Amino acid sequence: MVPSLMKNLIHSFNFKSKKGIFFTLISLVLVTIITHIFTQGTAGLGENEATAIRIQVLDGFISKMENFYIPLALESATFKGVNKTVWHMYTQEPDVWLTNPGEELGSIIKNGTLETPTGTMRISDNNTLINFTSRIKGIAAASYGMELSIDIHDVRLTQIAPWQLESRVNFSLTAKSSIANWSRQYRIATATLSIEGFPDPQYAVNTEGSYTKVIHRASTQPSEWDAAHLGVFIASGNYTRFEGGNAPSYLERFKQSPLSSSCCGIESTVNDALLPLAIQNQQKSYADYQFFAPSSPCPNGGQPADLYNIAHAAITPPFRLNFDHVIKYKVDTQASQISC
């Protein structure tokens, strides 16, 4: 009866598909499970049998905490933390860039703070992992006299695929009640998140928030690229991946000078019309990671530049690419080399 009730209540909600909006409901589900068993399931039983059932229920509660609630709370805290970090990066003066995004975002996910050369910066207050776990601790104490302790030791964010992040927490959990005690030491919980829907720090910070993008994956396949598809791609603001390319991963985009990623690089193209006037019509490749990087179109002192104007009815000028991207997007017949 107990496992069946838990399963039905838990799976009546599609928690995994919703990022960060169902944690009050989760807490209520856990409370409902315990209340139902405590008030209904022990009626008419002897003291020993009732105690055994209560221990079983609380043991299930702890298991759900460890294997369900904490991973989902981690997912929510990650989603909230990444979004708030990008906003803070470009609203601060001077702009803030990360140096070790995996660790620094882990700190923000855990407790909402970022250590900078000028001191500790508060990024988030109410949507951290510590905040989420505190909510269920309060419910356990107020409703059932259970002293619940959840120690968050370490949180780290990593890029595990071009379009996926993994958030990982090391935690310990102890619980004390009048009938039993529980201890779970140095456990690992993980949450896998798609990067689609996250804001891109490169656009937000480099344009001081006037040109922002969120990650959306283009459906165009490598064999399908041509000038018409490229025009749609520019207008949509979507992202793509070229195997063997030099683009940075999503996490690398939190750095002022992102490094290329062989496993996880993604890229988009800059739409000149959406740029601030001060940086429009640049003599740069409009592949975004090249556009936002310091560069010179004439690195060889008077030799023809590795830069090409792209002219096509589907592409609003100016739009330029280096030779590598001319080939990748298959627009060589629409490309004319720029002279220094």
Residue pairs with C-beta under 8 A, 6 or more apart in sequence:
1 41
2 37
2 41
2 53
2 56
2 57
2 60
3 60
5 33
5 36
5 37
6 33
6 60
6 64
9 29
9 32
9 33
10 29
10 64
10 68
13 22
13 25
13 26
13 29
15 22
15 25
15 26
15 72
16 72
16 75
19 75
19 76
19 79
19 193
19 197
20 75
20 76
20 77
20 79
20 80
20 127
21 76
22 72
23 72
23 73
23 76
23 132
23 135
24 135
26 68
26 69
26 72
27 69
27 135
27 136
27 139
30 61
30 64
30 65
30 69
30 136
30 139
31 139
31 143
33 57
33 60
33 61
33 64
34 57
34 58
34 61
34 143
34 144
35 143
37 53
37 54
37 57
38 54
38 57
38 144
41 53
41 57
42 49
42 50
42 53
42 54
45 53
51 179
54 179
55 179
55 180
58 144
58 146
58 175
58 177
58 179
58 180
58 182
59 180
59 182
61 140
62 173
62 175
62 182
62 184
65 136
65 148
65 150
65 173
66 173
66 184
66 187
66 189
67 189
69 136
70 133
70 150
70 169
70 171
70 173
70 189
71 189
71 190
71 191
72 191
73 129
73 132
73 133
74 109
74 129
74 155
74 167
74 169
74 189
74 190
74 191
75 167
75 191
75 193
76 127
76 132
77 109
77 110
77 127
77 128
77 129
77 131
77 132
77 167
78 105
78 109
78 157
78 165
78 167
78 191
78 193
79 193
80 124
80 127
80 128
81 105
81 108
81 109
81 112
81 123
81 124
81 127
81 128
82 105
82 157
82 198
83 198
83 199
84 108
84 123
84 124
84 127
85 98
85 105
85 108
85 114
85 123
85 201
85 254
86 198
86 199
86 200
86 201
86 204
86 205
87 199
87 204
88 96
88 114
88 121
88 123
89 95
89 96
89 97
89 98
89 201
89 204
89 205
89 254
90 201
90 204
90 205
90 208
90 209
91 209
92 121
95 205
95 208
96 114
96 116
96 121
96 205
97 201
97 205
97 254
97 255
97 256
98 104
98 105
98 114
98 254
98 255
99 255
101 157
101 251
101 252
101 254
101 255
102 156
102 157
102 158
102 251
103 156
104 114
104 115
104 254
105 157
105 251
105 254
106 154
106 155
106 156
106 157
106 167
107 113
107 114
107 115
107 155
108 114
108 123
108 124
108 128
109 128
109 129
109 155
109 157
109 167
110 128
110 129
110 130
110 152
110 154
110 155
110 169
111 128
111 129
111 130
111 152
112 122
112 123
112 124
112 125
112 127
112 128
112 131
113 120
113 121
113 122
113 123
114 120
114 121
114 123
115 121
125 131
129 152
129 155
129 169
130 152
133 150
133 152
136 148
137 148
137 149
137 150
140 146
140 147
140 148
140 175
141 147
141 148
144 177
145 177
145 178
146 175
146 176
146 177
147 175
147 176
147 177
148 173
148 174
148 175
149 172
149 173
149 174
149 175
150 171
150 172
150 173
151 171
151 172
151 173
152 169
152 170
152 171
153 169
153 170
153 171
153 172
153 186
154 169
154 170
155 167
155 168
155 169
155 170
156 167
156 168
157 165
157 166
157 167
157 168
157 251
158 165
158 166
158 168
158 251
159 165
159 166
159 249
159 250
159 251
159 252
159 261
159 263
159 264
160 166
160 192
160 264
161 263
161 264
162 241
162 249
162 263
162 264
162 265
162 266
163 194
163 195
163 196
163 215
163 217
163 241
163 266
164 192
164 193
164 194
164 195
165 192
165 193
165 194
165 195
165 250
165 251
166 190
166 191
166 192
166 193
167 190
167 191
167 192
167 193
168 188
168 189
168 190
169 188
169 189
169 190
170 186
170 187
170 188
171 186
171 187
171 189
172 183
172 184
172 185
172 186
172 187
173 182
173 183
173 184
173 187
174 181
174 182
174 183
174 184
175 181
175 182
175 183
176 182
195 215
195 250
195 266
196 214
196 215
196 216
196 217
197 214
197 215
197 216
198 214
198 215
198 250
199 212
199 213
199 214
199 215
200 212
200 213
200 214
200 215
200 250
200 253
200 268
201 253
201 254
202 253
202 258
202 288
202 289
202 292
203 211
203 212
203 213
203 288
203 292
204 211
204 212
204 213
206 292
207 275
207 276
207 279
208 276
210 275
210 276
211 274
211 275
211 276
213 237
213 268
215 239
215 250
215 266
216 236
216 237
216 238
216 239
217 238
217 239
217 240
218 233
218 236
218 238
218 239
218 240
220 229
220 232
220 233
220 240
222 242
222 243
225 328
225 329
225 330
225 331
226 329
226 330
226 331
227 310
227 312
227 314
227 315
227 329
227 330
227 331
227 334
228 312
228 314
229 329
230 269
230 310
230 312
230 314
230 315
230 329
230 331
231 312
231 313
231 314
231 315
232 314
233 240
233 268
233 269
234 269
234 271
234 286
234 315
234 316
234 319
235 271
237 268
237 271
238 268
239 266
239 267
239 268
240 266
240 267
240 268
241 247
241 265
241 266
241 267
242 265
242 267
242 328
244 262
245 260
245 265
245 267
245 328
246 260
246 265
246 289
247 260
247 261
247 265
247 266
247 267
247 287
247 289
248 255
248 258
248 259
248 260
248 261
248 265
248 266
248 289
249 258
249 261
249 263
249 264
249 265
249 266
250 264
250 266
252 258
252 259
252 260
252 261
253 289
257 293
258 289
267 287
267 288
267 289
268 288
269 286
269 287
269 288
269 319
270 286
270 287
270 288
270 291
271 316
272 280
272 281
272 286
272 316
272 317
272 318
272 319
273 280
273 316
281 318
282 291
282 320
283 297
283 305
283 307
283 320
283 338
284 290
284 291
284 295
284 297
284 307
284 320
285 291
285 295
285 307
285 320
285 321
285 322
285 325
286 319
286 320
286 321
287 321
287 322
287 325
290 322
290 325
297 305
297 306
297 307
297 338
297 340
298 305
298 340
299 306
302 340
303 340
304 337
304 338
304 339
304 340
305 337
305 338
305 339
305 340
306 322
306 323
307 320
307 321
307 322
307 337
307 338
308 320
308 321
308 322
308 323
308 326
308 335
308 336
308 337
308 338
309 317
309 318
309 319
309 320
309 335
309 336
309 338
310 319
310 320
310 321
310 326
310 331
310 334
310 335
311 317
311 334
311 336
312 331
312 334
315 334
320 338
321 329
321 331
321 335
326 332
326 335
